[in-house]
Amino acid sequence: MKRGNVLVVGNSGVGKSTLINAVLGKDVAKTGWGTSGTTRELEIYESEELPFRIIDSIGFEPSLIKAQKAVNTVKKWSKESAKEGKEDNQINLIWFCVDGTSRKLFPETIKSMVRATSMWKNVPMVVVITKSYSEPERRENINLVHYAFLKQKRNTKNLQGVLPVVAAPYIINEYAMASPFGITELIDLTNELMPQGIKAAQVDMSNFKLRRKRALAHGVVSALTVSGVVVGAVPVPFPDGLILQPIELAEVNTIAQIYEIHKKEETKVLINSIVEVGTVGIAARAALNALKVVPGINLAASVMNAIIAGAFVAAIGEGTIYAFEQVYLGKKSIEDIDWFKKIIESKISNDFIKKVTEILEKTTSTADTKTISKLINSVFR
């Protein structure tokens, strides 16, 4: 399949690799170009499902020598694309990454990047504001980028979009996180800006974006399962599921954002219902009581509590992903609360007890938080 080329530029530490993983997935195919020395500076990533490959350059900071080396590497790529038979190497779009947590640096960063990419005078550009954790600041950051481009008066006409993104779940504390954001919008805009004859069909893009949403949601569940394990490991008896309610509320809210159903007023009622079923509902209480008397388990109370807590977070998260995906696909309505309750109850029923027992049997008293969380996610996914 003929593919377009997206060049990714940005300062060191801006999060280009995390962004690429979020767009293509962690299991992307990486192909080299040029000599072995060059491929360490210019790496090409692609997926069979997307009509564009992503060319990742090394950071343009902090060394001027390193910056010039990166520019020269990409210039060489561009010269190659002008040769007969190398037309597939032409740059079709630039993702210009700036750090949303360092917005005071926007003007100077953009000035430097515009100089570095001046060879592509007619190539469209999208500014990706990475690490956009603060929702209130997103609009302000977009305006700052537009102003910075207007002020330097170069390449302004090439600017086709400014998108804030959060490429991976960002844990604020045990009970809060910044949700992945803007990734599918970036995929859509990139496909839209590809030349005619390269763009993917809408149905193919929809299927790919659904899989990316699912992967991002699984990432949220994995991250908050760790929080559940940490909170559950407190040296006090595990009385009920109320201790997990803040974590599960953050989890369900975040998954709702990923599946784009969080802005509806009815969603608040649905989310509260899901969390209630998973913390103090009949099925949750029954599961907790059954797990307290699991025979033949020789583990410290703190380890058992950690496993049970993490398992509840994982089970409710996986159930929520399935349920919200049905809403996203138009197969279910958020008003069908009874159906959602049954889905969550099914995730913490007898099968849940079997899975937790399996985890308990595989765990030692010396297992750390990371090991326990990894085992829980492997069993529940």
C-alpha positions, 0 to 999 in steps of 0.5 A: 500500500502506498503510504504518506510520510509524517515527520515528527519534530520536537525538543528532547523530552517533549514526548514524541515516542509516547505520542507515536506509541499512542497513535500506532500502538506499542507493537508497531513495525520499525524500519530503518533507513540509510546506514546504521548510524543514520537509523539511530537518528531517524526511525520510521514506524508504520502500521499496516492499518494506516495510510501514513508512516511516522518518521521520528527525528532525534530531539532538536535540543539541547545541543546545537550540534545535535540539532544541526545533525538532526536537521541534516539527517532529515534533509538527506531524507528529503533529497532522497525523495527527489530522486526517481523511484523514491517518491514515496519518501516525500514528507506530506505532513509535519507534527510539530510537538511542543510541551504543554507544561512549558508554555512560556517556551512556546515562542522560542521553541516555535521560532527554532522549529520553524527555522529547522523545517524551513526546507518544507515551505509547502508542507502542511504542519500540525502543532501537537501540544503534548502533556496537555494535562490541564483542561482549563489551559488547553484553549489558552495554549492553543491561542498561545501557539497561534500567536507565536506563529503569527508573530514570527510570520513564517510558515503561518500558512502551513499551520493546519491545526493545533491539537492538545494531547495526552498520549498516556494516562498521567497519574496525579495521585491514587484517586485522580489521573489525566485521561488520554486525550486528542489521539483519535482527533490527531489520527483523523486530522492526519488522514484528512491532510494526506494527499488524495490517493493515500487517505484511508477509507472512513470505515478503516479509520473508524475500526483503527480508532476503535482499537486505539480507544480500547488500548488507551482504556486498557492502559487506564485500567492497568494504571489504576489497578496499581492504585487499587493494589497500593490502597488495598495494601494498607495494614488494616482489615479490608471491610468493604469496597468503599475504600476503592470508590474514589479510584473506581470513580476516576476509572469509570470517568476516564474511560467515559472520556476516552469513548466520548460519552462523558459530556452527556448529563445522563452519563453522571447517573450511569457512572455513579450506578456503575461505581455503586454496583462495584463497591457496595452492591450485592455482588460486590459484598458477596464476592468480598465475603467469599474471598475472606474465607478462601481456603489454603491461602498462606499470605499476609493480610496486606498482600491479600487485601492488595490483590482483592482491591486491585482485582476489583478495580481491574474487573470493573474497568474491563466491564466498563470498557466493554459497556462503553464501547457498546454505547460508542458503537451505537448498540446501547444507550446510556439510559439502559442503566439496568443493562450496565449494572448486570454487566458489572455484576457479571464481572464480580460474580463467581468467575471473579472469585475464581480469578482472584483465587488463581492470583492468590495461589500464584502470589508470594508474600514477598510480591511487590506492587508491580508484580501483583498488578501485572498478574491481576491485569494478565488474568482479567484482560 
